[in-house]
Amino acid sequence: MKNRIFGDIDHRIIDLEAAEILLQSIPYDGTSTWGKGADKGFEVFMDTTPNLEFYDIETDSEVYKKGIHILPVIDENRSPEQVYETVLSKTRELLQNNKFLTFFGGEHSISIGIIEAFREKYKDLTVLQLDAHSDLRPSYLGSEYNHACALHRAAQNTNLIQVGIRSMDIVEKPFLNRDKCFFAEEIYGNESWMQKSIDLMGDNVYLTIDLDAFDPSIMPSTGTPEPGGLGWDTTIRYLRKVFEQKNVLGFDIVEFAPIDGLHAPDFLVAKLYYKLLSYKFHLKKK
């Protein structure tokens, strides 16, 4: 994988020491069971970033000036267990820096090690999951580190808030906290769920976004598209509220499986990443 620069921005502000934001790519796609291609997502994402307008209207800011440093890719793919151990170790290391950490999959299993490292450092951790699938299986196809198990551990040892869920297996039901899960069909047509879910969070929040949380009419480029889902404006309004009220410690974006010749989803992902940074660095906390 070639060396990359986010948006081809000025080299002077992407140096590791100068940058305030780190971007770690983990293009692992070893346990996905339907559509493949999440291992190709980061390269397409990076190819799209130069087409962004770096002035964000909503926050009246240019967050790229904070510096976005692209870290060497984590290319471990020997087994889901080894991916977990490698990602956990690397995230522990990154958390020793005074930087804002962002991660890009790969499939959702890459989040297991990331969340565990954040949980070790922040004992009061809330994990906010935007996803079509609950991902609460204790194991799947012989591994507890399968993408279908991505949030099982978080459900046991963090304050897990789930938003947009609209698909799950009966084996996951015992691990679901119904009071902290906001199913997609329950949030259509109203916004009361937004503040209700935020009120359930602690101060420190880690955000994990599976792109199949979005309606596949705007985000078809995922391995497991699910009918229904979140729209862009609803998602952005909600995430703005989260960043305004909570200390978002870091985030990951996963399950981006690009479709050749279909560029709108590519741009949505790039815009989402940049928007989250704009919220983190340029919103006044309420």
KOLZANU-619978 format. One line per field, with one value per residue (C-alpha): residue number from 1; x negated, z negated, y. Coordinates in steps of 0.5 Angstrom, whole numbers, always signed. Last residue first. Layout:
N
resi: NUM/...;
c1: X/...;
c3: Z/...;
c2: Y/...;
// end
This chain:
286
resi: 286/285/284/283/282/281/280/279/278/277/276/275/274/273/272/271/270/269/268/267/266/265/264/263/262/261/260/259/258/257/256/255/254/253/252/251/250/249/248/247/246/245/244/243/242/241/240/239/238/237/236/235/234/233/232/231/230/229/228/227/226/225/224/223/222/221/220/219/218/217/216/215/214/213/212/211/210/209/208/207/206/205/204/203/202/201/200/199/198/197/196/195/194/193/192/191/190/189/188/187/186/185/184/183/182/181/180/179/178/177/176/175/174/173/172/171/170/169/168/167/166/165/164/163/162/161/160/159/158/157/156/155/154/153/152/151/150/149/148/147/146/145/144/143/142/141/140/139/138/137/136/135/134/133/132/131/130/129/128/127/126/125/124/123/122/121/120/119/118/117/116/115/114/113/112/111/110/109/108/107/106/105/104/103/102/101/100/99/98/97/96/95/94/93/92/91/90/89/88/87/86/85/84/83/82/81/80/79/78/77/76/75/74/73/72/71/70/69/68/67/66/65/64/63/62/61/60/59/58/57/56/55/54/53/52/51/50/49/48/47/46/45/44/43/42/41/40/39/38/37/36/35/34/33/32/31/30/29/28/27/26/25/24/23/22/21/20/19/18/17/16/15/14/13/12/11/10/9/8/7/6/5/4/3/2/1;
c1: +46/+39/+37/+36/+30/+25/+29/+35/+30/+27/+34/+35/+29/+30/+37/+35/+30/+35/+41/+36/+35/+42/+43/+38/+41/+36/+33/+37/+33/+34/+34/+35/+32/+31/+28/+28/+24/+25/+32/+32/+40/+45/+43/+40/+47/+51/+47/+48/+55/+56/+51/+55/+61/+59/+55/+61/+61/+64/+69/+67/+60/+54/+49/+42/+42/+43/+50/+50/+55/+60/+57/+60/+54/+53/+49/+43/+41/+40/+36/+36/+32/+35/+33/+38/+43/+48/+56/+57/+55/+60/+66/+63/+63/+69/+74/+72/+78/+81/+77/+73/+77/+76/+69/+68/+66/+62/+60/+67/+67/+60/+58/+54/+60/+62/+56/+58/+65/+61/+61/+63/+65/+61/+60/+57/+54/+51/+46/+44/+38/+36/+41/+44/+37/+35/+41/+40/+36/+39/+42/+35/+32/+27/+31/+29/+32/+36/+39/+38/+41/+46/+48/+47/+53/+54/+56/+50/+49/+45/+44/+39/+39/+33/+33/+26/+22/+16/+17/+24/+20/+16/+22/+25/+19/+19/+26/+27/+23/+28/+33/+30/+24/+23/+21/+19/+19/+15/+14/+7/+4/+0/+0/+7/+3/-1/+5/+8/+2/+3/+10/+10/+5/+8/+15/+12/+8/+15/+18/+13/+7/+9/+5/+4/+4/+3/-3/+0/+4/+3/+8/+6/+10/+11/+15/+21/+22/+28/+35/+38/+44/+40/+34/+28/+24/+28/+27/+25/+18/+21/+24/+17/+16/+23/+22/+15/+19/+25/+21/+20/+28/+29/+33/+40/+43/+39/+34/+29/+22/+24/+18/+16/+14/+12/+10/+11/+8/+11/+7/+1/-5/-9/-7/-8/-1/-2/-8/-6/+0/+6/+6/+13/+11/+3/+2/-4/-3/+0;
c3: -52/-49/-43/-37/-33/-34/-35/-30/-25/-26/-25/-19/-16/-17/-14/-8/-6/-7/-3/+2/+3/+3/+9/+13/+16/+22/+18/+12/+6/-1/-7/-13/-18/-21/-27/-33/-38/-45/-44/-50/-51/-50/-43/-40/-41/-39/-32/-32/-32/-27/-22/-23/-21/-15/-12/-13/-17/-16/-12/-8/-10/-6/-8/-5/-4/+1/+2/-2/+0/+2/-3/-8/-13/-19/-14/-14/-21/-25/-32/-37/-43/-49/-55/-59/-61/-56/-58/-57/-50/-48/-50/-47/-40/-41/-42/-34/-31/-24/-24/-31/-33/-26/-27/-33/-39/-44/-51/-54/-51/-53/-48/-51/-52/-45/-41/-40/-37/-31/-29/-24/-25/-29/-28/-34/-40/-46/-50/-57/-57/-60/-57/-51/-49/-49/-44/-40/-34/-35/-28/-25/-28/-34/-38/-33/-31/-25/-30/-37/-43/-38/-39/-33/-33/-26/-22/-26/-29/-36/-41/-46/-53/-57/-65/-66/-61/-59/-59/-56/-50/-49/-49/-44/-39/-40/-38/-33/-28/-28/-24/-17/-14/-17/-18/-25/-28/-34/-37/-40/-46/-45/-50/-47/-40/-44/-47/-40/-37/-42/-41/-34/-34/-39/-35/-28/-31/-34/-27/-24/-19/-17/-20/-15/-20/-15/-17/-20/-16/-20/-20/-22/-26/-19/-16/-21/-17/-20/-20/-24/-19/-13/-13/-9/-7/+0/+1/+8/+5/+0/+5/+7/-1/-1/+5/+1/-5/-3/+1/-5/-6/+1/+0/+0/-5/-10/-13/-17/-13/-11/-15/-12/-19/-17/-23/-22/-27/-29/-32/-27/-29/-32/-26/-21/-17/-18/-14/-8/-6/-4/+1/-1/-7/-5/-3/-3/+2/+0;
c2: +45/+44/+49/+45/+46/+40/+34/+37/+38/+31/+28/+32/+30/+22/+23/+27/+22/+16/+20/+21/+14/+13/+18/+15/+9/+6/+0/-1/+0/-4/+0/-4/+0/+7/+8/+13/+17/+20/+23/+28/+29/+34/+38/+31/+27/+33/+33/+26/+26/+32/+28/+22/+25/+29/+23/+18/+12/+5/+2/-5/-8/-8/-13/-12/-5/+0/+1/+7/+12/+8/+3/+7/+8/+3/-1/+4/+1/+7/+6/+12/+12/+16/+19/+23/+17/+16/+14/+22/+21/+16/+20/+26/+23/+18/+24/+25/+23/+20/+14/+12/+6/+2/+3/+0/+4/+0/+2/+0/-7/-9/-14/-20/-25/-23/-25/-32/-30/-27/-19/-14/-7/-4/+4/+6/+2/+4/+0/+2/-2/-9/-14/-11/-8/-16/-18/-11/-14/-21/-22/-19/-25/-25/-30/-35/-42/-40/-35/-33/-29/-26/-19/-16/-12/-11/-5/+0/+6/+4/+8/+5/+9/+8/+9/+5/+9/+6/-1/+1/+4/-2/-6/-2/-2/-10/-11/-6/-10/-15/-9/-11/-7/-2/+6/+8/+15/+17/+24/+25/+26/+19/+14/+12/+10/+4/+1/+2/-2/-8/-9/-9/-14/-18/-18/-19/-25/-28/-26/-30/-29/-22/-17/-11/-6/+0/+5/+12/+17/+24/+29/+36/+41/+45/+40/+42/+48/+51/+55/+49/+48/+51/+46/+49/+43/+42/+35/+32/+31/+26/+21/+17/+16/+13/+9/+6/+5/+1/-4/-9/-8/-12/-18/-19/-25/-28/-23/-26/-24/-17/-14/-7/-4/+4/+8/+16/+20/+27/+33/+33/+36/+30/+25/+30/+32/+40/+41/+37/+41/+37/+32/+30/+26/+24/+17/+12/+7/+0;
// end
